[in-house]
Amino acid sequence: MGRYAINGMGRIGRTLFRVLHQRGQLKNLIAVNDLMPKENLIYLLKYDSIHGTFNNEIRPTNNGFSVDNHEIRYTQQPDISKLQWQPLAIDIVIEATGLFTHSSEMQQHVAMGAKKVLLTTYSKDLPSTIWGVNDQQVSTFVSPGDCTINCVAPLLHIVEQAIGIESVHINVIQGYTTRQQLIDAPYKGLRRGRAAAHSIIPFEVNIRPILETIFPALSEKVETMSTRVPIPCGALVDISLILKNKTKADSLNKLIQQKAETEMKNTVAITFDPIVSSDVLSNPHSALVDGALTKVTNGTHAKLMAWFDNEWGYSNRLADWLIRMSR
Ligand SMILES: NC(=O)c1ccc[n+]([C@@H]2O[C@H](COP(=O)([O-])OP(=O)(O)OC[C@H]3O[C@@H](n4cnc5c(N)ncnc54)[C@H](OP(=O)(O)O)[C@@H]3O)[C@@H](O)[C@H]2O)c1
C-alpha cells in the first residue's frame, strides 16, 4: 500500500511533492495529474516563490518527469472518471484539486483502480478526521479538514481535556490563496472578490459545524472568522477562550509544552521567540503556539495565538496520513 498519485498540482500538490521528497517518501509518488503543460509543471516544481528553489534536477521523460532517477508519470486529464489508476497499481490518490470533495466523486478514483483517497480539504458529505485529535479510524476515504482546523483542533483538544472550555471565538489571520482575486472582481462572498494583495480582508469561514462535530460539548459555543492579509503564505490563529476552570498564562503554556513534547510531538510546538509570519514558513507543525502572546484575564478568559505554514504544515500532515493509510 505505498503507491501514491496526486490529482491537482497547485499549491498543495506541489508543496506535498517537496515534503515527500524531504521525508524520503517521493519514491512512492507514481503519478500526478493537472491541466498545465508538463514544462510549466516542471518549472513550478523547481522554482517556488515561497519555498525557494528545488535543488535536485527534474528531467522531462516521455511519460512525465524524473527526479533522482525516479520517474513520475504526468497526465493532463480534467475528467476524474478517466484517470487510469489501475494500470499504475495506485494505492492512494491524493485529491488536491479542491473540486472533487463529495464521496461520489472520491468513489470515481476507486472505480478507476485506486484503493483509497486522501482529500486535501473538507468533504461535502464525509466527517473530517483531524490528525492528533480524532484520527483513530482510517477508512477508504480520508477527509483531513484544512490547515486552519489542523491548527485549531489539537489546541482546543488539549485545553478542553485539561481545563474545560465554556466557549470560543476564533479568528484565522491568513495570507491569500488562489481562491481569492488578484484585482477586484465579482464574487459571491463580496469581500472575497477584492484585491487580495492590497487590503486586509475579513470574511466568514464556516469551520463551526466541523468543530461542533469533533467537540460536541462546544455545540452553539463556537464562533469563527478569517482575516486575509496581503502576504502569500503563513497564518496566525487568534483563539479567545472562556474556560471552565481558572488558570494562568504560565500554566497554559506549560500544558501545551508538555503535550508538544509527548503525544502531540509532530503536530504542536511552542516558541517564546519574537517571531513574525515569515519565520513560520517551512515549519512542519500544524500549530506553533506563540507562548509570549498567551494571556489570561481574570482566571478564565484566555487568549492563545498559534502560527502555521498553511502549505508546509498541512502537507506534512498529508504525508503523515499517507503513511498511516498505507498500513
Ligand atoms: N493553499 C493552502 O494553503 C491550502 C491549505 C490546506 C488545504 N487547502 C485545500 O487544498 C485544495 C487545493 O488548494 P490549492 O491552494 O492547492 O489550490 P490550487 O493552487 O488552485 O491548486 C489546484 C490545482 O488543481 C488544478 N485543477 C483544476 N481542475 C482540475 C482537474 N479537473 N483535474 C486536475 N487538476 C485540476 C488547478 O489547475 P488550474 O489552476 O488551471 O485551475 C490547480 O493547479 C483546496 O481544497 C484547498 O482548500 C489549501
The ligand as a Tripos MOL2 file, in Angstrom:
@<TRIPOS>MOLECULE
LIG
   48    52     1     0     0
SMALL
NO_CHARGES

@<TRIPOS>ATOM
      1 N1         -3.3330   26.6010   -0.2180 N.am      1 LIG1
      2 C1         -3.4530   26.2800    1.0680 C.2       1 LIG1
      3 O1         -2.8550   26.8900    1.9480 O.2       1 LIG1
      4 C2         -4.3190   25.1110    1.4680 C.ar      1 LIG1
      5 C3         -4.1400   24.5470    2.7450 C.ar      1 LIG1
      6 C4         -4.9200   23.4430    3.1270 C.ar      1 LIG1
      7 C5         -5.8670   22.9360    2.2530 C.ar      1 LIG1
      8 N2         -6.0240   23.5190    1.0170 N.ar      1 LIG1
      9 C6         -7.0480   22.9450    0.1350 C.3       1 LIG1
     10 O2         -6.3950   22.1590   -0.8680 O.3       1 LIG1
     11 C7         -7.1520   22.2410   -2.1010 C.3       1 LIG1
     12 C8         -6.2240   22.7590   -3.1960 C.3       1 LIG1
     13 O3         -5.8090   24.0660   -2.8260 O.3       1 LIG1
     14 P1         -4.5860   24.7920   -3.5650 P.3       1 LIG1
     15 O4         -4.3000   26.0070   -2.7720 O.co2     1 LIG1
     16 O5         -3.5040   23.8050   -3.8580 O.co2     1 LIG1
     17 O6         -5.3160   25.2170   -4.9240 O.3       1 LIG1
     18 P2         -4.6710   25.4870   -6.3300 P.3       1 LIG1
     19 O7         -3.3180   26.0910   -6.1650 O.co2     1 LIG1
     20 O8         -5.7020   26.2390   -7.1110 O.co2     1 LIG1
     21 O9         -4.4780   24.0130   -6.9480 O.3       1 LIG1
     22 C9         -5.4540   23.2610   -7.6100 C.3       1 LIG1
     23 C10        -4.8100   22.6770   -8.8580 C.3       1 LIG1
     24 O10        -5.7060   21.7420   -9.4670 O.3       1 LIG1
     25 C11        -5.7500   22.0550  -10.8630 C.3       1 LIG1
     26 N3         -7.0030   21.5790  -11.4460 N.ar      1 LIG1
     27 C12        -8.1680   22.2580  -11.6320 C.ar      1 LIG1
     28 N4         -9.0860   21.4550  -12.1860 N.ar      1 LIG1
     29 C13        -8.5080   20.2470  -12.3470 C.ar      1 LIG1
     30 C14        -8.9490   18.9960  -12.8620 C.ar      1 LIG1
     31 N5        -10.2030   18.8270  -13.3320 N.pl3     1 LIG1
     32 N6         -8.0870   17.9580  -12.8870 N.ar      1 LIG1
     33 C15        -6.8120   18.1220  -12.4310 C.ar      1 LIG1
     34 N7         -6.3270   19.2830  -11.9330 N.ar      1 LIG1
     35 C16        -7.1680   20.3250  -11.8840 C.ar      1 LIG1
     36 C17        -5.6250   23.5500  -10.9080 C.3       1 LIG1
     37 O11        -5.3350   23.9940  -12.2030 O.3       1 LIG1
     38 P3         -5.8320   25.4810  -12.6420 P.3       1 LIG1
     39 O12        -5.0420   26.4340  -11.8030 O.co2     1 LIG1
     40 O13        -5.5110   25.5150  -14.0890 O.co2     1 LIG1
     41 O14        -7.3020   25.5440  -12.3440 O.co2     1 LIG1
     42 C18        -4.5000   23.7580   -9.8970 C.3       1 LIG1
     43 O15        -3.2310   23.5340  -10.4760 O.3       1 LIG1
     44 C19        -8.3290   23.1850   -1.8050 C.3       1 LIG1
     45 O16        -9.4610   22.4120   -1.4860 O.3       1 LIG1
     46 C20        -7.8720   23.9710   -0.6010 C.3       1 LIG1
     47 O17        -8.9440   24.4190    0.2080 O.3       1 LIG1
     48 C21        -5.2580   24.5700    0.5980 C.ar      1 LIG1
@<TRIPOS>BOND
     1     1     2 1
     2     2     3 2
     3     2     4 1
     4     4     5 ar
     5     4    48 ar
     6     5     6 ar
     7     6     7 ar
     8     7     8 ar
     9     8     9 1
    10     8    48 ar
    11     9    10 1
    12     9    46 1
    13    10    11 1
    14    11    12 1
    15    11    44 1
    16    12    13 1
    17    13    14 1
    18    14    15 2
    19    14    16 1
    20    14    17 1
    21    17    18 1
    22    18    19 2
    23    18    20 1
    24    18    21 1
    25    21    22 1
    26    22    23 1
    27    23    24 1
    28    23    42 1
    29    24    25 1
    30    25    26 1
    31    25    36 1
    32    26    27 ar
    33    26    35 ar
    34    27    28 ar
    35    28    29 ar
    36    29    30 ar
    37    29    35 ar
    38    30    31 1
    39    30    32 ar
    40    32    33 ar
    41    33    34 ar
    42    34    35 ar
    43    36    37 1
    44    36    42 1
    45    37    38 1
    46    38    39 2
    47    38    40 1
    48    38    41 1
    49    42    43 1
    50    44    45 1
    51    44    46 1
    52    46    47 1
@<TRIPOS>SUBSTRUCTURE
     1 LIG1         1 GROUP 0 **** ****
